[in-house]
Amino acid sequence: MIEERPLFIPEQNIVLEHNGDIDPEVLEDYSKIEGFTALNHVLTEMTPPEVIDQVSRSGLRGRGGAGYPTGLKWQTVAKAPGTPKYIICNGDEGDPGAFMDRNVMEAYPFKVLEGMTIAAYAIGASQGFLYVRAEYPLAVQRLKNAIRQMEKHNLLGKNIAGTPFSFDVDVRLGAGAFVCGEETALIASIEGRRGNPRPRPPYPAERGLFGCPTLINNVETFANIAPLLRKGAEWFASIGTEKSKGTKVFALSGRIARAGLIEVPMGTTLREIVFDIGGGIPDGKAFKAVQTGGPSGGCIPSDYLDMPVDYESLLKLGSFMGSGGMIVMDETSCMVDVARYFMEFCMSESCGKCVPCRVGTAQMYQLLTKIVNGDATLNDLALLESLCDLVRNTSLCGLGQGAPNPVLSTLRYFRDEYIAHIVDKRCPAGVCPVHKREHQEVNA
Ligand SMILES: Cc1cc2nc3c(=O)[nH]c(=O)nc-3n(C[C@H](O)[C@H](O)[C@H](O)COP(=O)(O)O)c2cc1C
């Protein structure tokens, strides 16, 4: 019998186009697949406002987390008074389960740099920085190699391609602190200061690196720019959903048959991603949830497998697009344990500058530990919920503001598991310390 559903739904590659076809260390290979045609066209045929107009009309939104409209951000920096202007590519990627930007930087260094150079022309910047975590040595090596080769071919540096436009790019290494992915902390880190966030406004678009207007975009955002300008805003806007255009690269991991990187049109359903592309759950186990959005995200249960994945739908479900990590869980995952894992991550990665995040994440982690140990009461659960509210609303940056999300979303969809740990002193998935205790007591 012929299966009605195809094994693989067609992925659509914009960022990962020509996947594996070229040597990422050879500029001529990139040129053969239309590399730099967008840059040459932009520099010789388009004005900066025309470039910004194309990016705005495409509907491209930032791929680093919040989905801010890219064209609007470019326009704000272009219009901001003050010189010089800077460009930063955010390649910090610290979410557990995320490896999209790493792959894009390793496999498409020229494409990321082409996007940055086009952006620099559009907003009037002459210096850019690529901020990459030091744990990505291959990405760093390939980006540095690409910069050298582009300089040799007059695609970076003075009077690019014989035009009046000049632009230089340097690589800066992050030391692997999650908070350094937050834009104001990242800027402080490039300036040689401790990577702590600061309140916004002012936003980096107005006062960023060294107090100057700064455009900061994610790796994947920049990697979309050359294809978008080659094929046009209308083409890009024809892909995806009404408010989320183009494709998204996801890193599929966890309890899934085919883990790895995928790129799908926005609006593809979770079911298509997990079952058609990812091959479903191995070992005959049942799907339980998919975690999106990293430590600021949430766990989406099976009831919503047919939901189209885009910025709005994920928010409605109490999760978050984030940078594109997707961790699949099966019936052997305990959702309280998952929430505790992400809270431990946020607690360890909190920079400590603001009290709600520094103290609040530690308090929430302690309460979650009490729950998994079987030592908590319903009062502890009420306290956990009120702390979620407080930390979310009073933290200085997105790390603290998002830290309660894994708890809130697991409480929303898997409250019965919390109750089982607290009231019945039982872990339904059989993974928490309370489960071992229960078994010792039965065997005693
Ligand atoms: C704690 C924290 C970590 C972040 N980490 C990253 C990151 O690793 N990469 C990234 O692009 N954006 C990260 N962001 C979002 C950035 O602050 C910023 O919004 C983004 O780089 C803007 O680029 P975009 O508009 O292209 O998405 C992080 C935000 C927070 C609050």
The ligand as an ORCA input file, in Angstrom:
! r2SCAN-3c Opt
* xyz 0 1
  C      19.913     35.921     27.299
  C      19.841     36.214     25.828
  C      20.656     35.520     24.943
  C      20.595     35.788     23.581
  N      21.397     35.064     22.751
  C      21.365     35.329     21.423
  C      22.219     34.612     20.530
  O      22.982     33.735     20.933
  N      22.151     34.920     19.208
  C      21.306     35.899     18.730
  O      21.311     36.176     17.536
  N      20.492     36.583     19.552
  C      20.508     36.323     20.869
  N      19.701     37.044     21.708
  C      18.863     38.111     21.115
  C      19.704     39.383     20.906
  O      19.649     40.169     22.085
  C      19.217     40.233     19.727
  O      17.851     40.462     19.887
  C      19.441     39.593     18.368
  O      20.792     39.288     18.171
  C      18.970     40.546     17.285
  O      19.112     39.957     16.027
  P      17.878     39.656     15.088
  O      17.029     40.889     15.039
  O      18.491     39.348     13.764
  O      17.156     38.505     15.689
  C      19.719     36.775     23.080
  C      18.892     37.479     23.970
  C      18.944     37.185     25.323
  C      18.042     37.946     26.243
*
